[in-house]
Every structure is written in C-alpha cells, then in structure tokens.
Amino acid sequence: MSRRFTARFLLIVTTFSAAIAVSTATWSDDKPAGKSSGAPLTREDARKLKSPVPFSKASIARGKILYLRACTECHGADGKSLVDVVANATDLTNPKAWKSGTSDGEIFRSIRDGAGEAMPPFADKVSKEEDLWHMANYLRSLWPESARPKSRNSATN
C-alpha cells in the first residue's frame, strides 16, 4: 500500500469513528436514566414526583424528537395507537384511557420503568433522566387543551 492510500484510509476511519462517537453522545449533562437511577418506582412514589422540567415549547419540542425515535412503533406518530402492533398500546391523546396514571411522576415512571405487561422500560434507551421528563411533557401536550398542564415557563413558549 502506498503512503497516500494509508493516510487516506486512516483519515476515513478516524472520521467515521468520530462521527459514530458524536452520534451516540448524549444531549444533556443530567443524571442517567438507566438502572443507576435507582429501583423501579412504586405508583405511590411516582405520584409524589414533580417534573423538574417546565412544561414549555422547548421541552415539548425536545420530547417530540425523543418520542418519534422511541415510541412510534407502538403508539404511532400521532400518539393515537392506530398502528398494527402485537401489544395493545394506549391512546396517548386520551388521558382518561391511561391505566398507569397521568401525574408527572406516573408518566415518568411508565416511560422509565415500563407499564404493565405490554410496555417495556425505556430507561436503557433514553439515556438521560431529563429526557424522560421532556418526553412526559410531550405526551401531555397531546392531550385535549383542557387537560394539558399550564405552561410553567412563558419565556420559552
């Protein structure tokens, strides 16, 4: 092999490796959402949790990106669960249909720890705890206007 070919090859491999590293990097510097965040929450403990992430347009936009990556297979892009799946996924646009609760903490718990037999935990797929709260905010934004929480941060809306 010529030196020129070797140098190009190394440049390509290095660039490719850097691209992979960047694409798998996390987006925020908060606590990991995985198993190191603790044992699964009980429903009672989850009810006591309040989201540290304000219900805002910025949070909802971030949550939507995460939702589209992780949840559409079962819940569909619109959250109505009209996709053909094996599991009986909940219609996320109707809070009355939610069996695992609709408080901040209960939604967080359903995403992180799973919900019932059909929904697996996503703590290992969503790497940051803050991102789970963004997802919870996005899910609540799918509800009818009268059921949505009030904006907690008008500066970002």
N, C-alpha and C positions, 0 to 999 in steps of 0.2 A: 504494500500500500504506500502511496505517496504521502508525504508530509501534508500536502494540501488537502487530500482526501481525509486523512486522520483528523486534522484540525477542524474541518467542516463537520465531520461525524461527531466529534466531541462537542462542538458548538450546538448541534442539533439535539444531542442527548441532554446536554445541560439545560437548554431552553425548554425542552419537553418536560424535564424533571421539575424545573421551576414552575412551569405552568400547572402541573399537577399539584404541586405544593400550594400554590396560590388558590387554586380552585377548591381545595379541600380545607383551606383555612377557615376559621370561624369568624363571625362578623362582629361579635361584641366581646367584652372582657369581663363578663359576669360569671357567676357560678355555673359549673357544668350541670346539665340536666340529667345526666345518667345516674347510674347506681350510687355514685359518690354523693348525690344529693340526699341520700337517706332512704329509709324503708318506705314502702308504699304508704300513702296517706289513708287513714280511715275516712269515711264520709263525714263524720263529725269534725275531725281535724281540718278537713278540706273546707267545710262551711265557714270556719273561723278565718281562713286566709283572705286577705285583701290584696288585690293586684298592686304591685309596686310600680307598674307601668300605666301611665294615664291613658284613658280611652280618648285617643286623638286620631286625627287623619294620618299622621306619620306612623303611629303604631299599627293602625288598621292596614295601611299600605304594606308595611313590613310583614304583618301576619298573613296577608293575602299571598305574598310571594311564597312564604313557607307552606301555607295551606295547599297552594297549587302544586307544590313539589311532593307533598306527603299524603294528601287526603283525597284527591280527586278520584283515585281508583275505586273507592267505595262510596264516597259522598257526592261525586260529580263536581264539575267546575262551579256550579251554582249552589251547591250545598243541599240540593233537594233529594239526593239519593235515588235518582231515577235511572241509575246505571245498572247494567246487568251484572250483578256480583253474587257470589255464593252467600255471603253474610247478609243479614237483614239490617242494613245501615240506617241510622236515624236521619230524618229530615232535619238538617241543621237550621233551616229557616223558620221552624216552628218550635219555640221553646217549650210549649205545652207537651210536645212529644218526647222530650228529653227524659230518660229514665234515671240518669245518674246525677241530676241536679243542674241548676243554672246559675249558681252563685259564682263569683270569681274563682274561688278555690276549687269548687266542684268541677268546673270546666278544665282548670289547670290539671286537676287530678285525673280526669278522664283522658286527657291527651298524654300526660306523662306516664301514668300507671296502667292505662287501658280502661275499658268499660265493659263489664260483663264478659261473656264468653267470646263474643264476635270481634270486639275491637282490641287489638294488641296494644301494648305500651309503646310509646314513641320516644321515650327518654334516650334511647340509644341512637335514634335517627335525627333528633333535633338536639344539637349539642350544647346549647346554652339555655339556662333557665329563663332568662329574659325573653328568648324567642318563643317559649311556651306561652308566656303572658301576652306577647304580641298576637300569637295565634288565637288565644282566648278572646282578645279584643276584636279580632277579625270575625270570629264566629258570632259574637254578639252583634256585630254590625249587619249581619244577615237577617236579623230578626225584624219584625214589623217595627216601624218608627216608635210606636207607643211602648214597646217592650225594651227598647235599647237603653243602655245607661246614658246618663247625661255626660257630655264632654267634660273632662277634668282638666283640660289644658287648652284654653282657647288660643294661645299663642301659636300652636302648631296646627290648628284646624283651618 
